[in-house]
């Protein structure tokens, strides 16, 4: 796995973990973030790499500061 792939996988794990901790479905998280549910699924499967705008929307939907969400992913890698 490349360094980029490791980071994307770590973000996927962090996203899935935080969503589950809030007991949100992918559908609910997508609704809160204004993003398509299939895109959330692809993020959680590390198939897509989010833009900065998407990262911010997801962080807000998870009610977590963006730096904290990113830091969580960095710790996991």
Secondary structure by P-SEA (a helix, b strand, c coil): ccaaaaaaaaaaaaaaaaaaaacccaaaaaaaacccaaaaaaaaaccccccaaaaaaaaaaacccaaaaaaaaaaac
